[in-house]
Amino acid sequence: MNQTAEETQYCFYILRCSDQEFYYGSSSDLAQSLFDHAFGAVEETCDRRPLELVYFEETSSLASALNLRVKFISGEISKEIRDKILELFSKDQCQELNARAQLVFALSLL
């Protein structure tokens, strides 16, 4: 069943890269985005794998997700606030998605 524009759930997400830097993304399909990153299909992260999803937040619109991304990239949201958000965020919410992404990464090396 296809989702309509009104039903689509967007999200903002943060990945910790193997170089310990962060990648900030937005998507209408988080699982597919993680697959793309893990498989090396995203230029900005293909040489920084493996990656770990450390935060995600659902938003009501793509504009909201993009706005969060811009705020983190630009530094409008400081590193100190980012670190506090990551500290308080439940890692359990990322665990299953990370396991899938790690499997895809391992398969991409074959």
N, C-alpha and C positions, 0 to 999 in steps of 0.2 A: 504494500500500500504506500503510495507516494504522499509525502506531506505537502500541504499547501503552505504558502508564504506565511499565513497566520499561525500555522502549527509549528513552523520551524523554530527550533531552539538553538540559539547561538551561544558561543562561549568564548571567554578569554582564558588563555592558559599560559603557564610558565614551565619551561623545560630547563633542567640543569644539564649542561653539556659536559663532556668528558674533560674539557679544559677548565671546569668549575665556573664558567661564565653562564649567564642565563640567556635564553631565547624566549621572546614574548610573542605569542601568536593569538590569532582569532580564527574561529571556524564555525561552520554550521554542522559539522560532523567530527567531533573530537576523536573518536576511535579511528576514523579514516585518516585524519591528520597525523595521529601518532604512528599509524602504519606507514604513511608516506615518509615521515621523518626517520623512522627506524630502518626503512628499506633504502634510504639514501636519496630519495626523490626530491628533497628540498635542499636547494643549493646552499642556503645559509647554515645548514646543520650537517650536511653529508660528511664533512671532514671532522666533525666534532662528536661523533657517535662513540660509545653508546650514550643515550639520552635518558633522562629520568623526568617523568612528569611530577612536579612538586606542588602545583596549584592549578585549580581551574575554577571558574565561576560562570554559571549560566547567566545569560542576559536575554532580554526580550527582543533585542534587535541587533543586526550586524553593526549598526552605527555605534551602539553602546559598547560592543565588544572591541571595535576598532578604537574607540575613544579611550578605553582602559589601556589598550596596547600602546597608544601614543603617549599617554601619561607616564607609563613605566619607561618607555624608550627615551623620552625627552628628559627624564629626571624630575618631572613635576611631582612624581611620587618618589620620595628619597629612598636611598638604599637602606637606611635605617627602618623606614616604614615597611619596605618590601620584606626585610628580614624578619620583622615582627609578624607580618601577615603569614609568612612561611612557617614561622615557629608555631603559630596558633592554629594553622590549618591541619586538619586530620589527615595524616598520611594514609590511613586505611582507605580513604576514598580514592586514592590513586593506585593502590596496590594491584588490583586486577588489570587495570589498563597498562601499568608498567610491565607486568608479567607477559602480557600479550606482545608488547613492543619489544621486549628483550628476546622473545622467541623469534620475531620477525627479523631482528638485527642478526641473531645467530644464523638464521637461514640465509640471510643476504650474504654472509661470508662464505657460503658453500660454493 
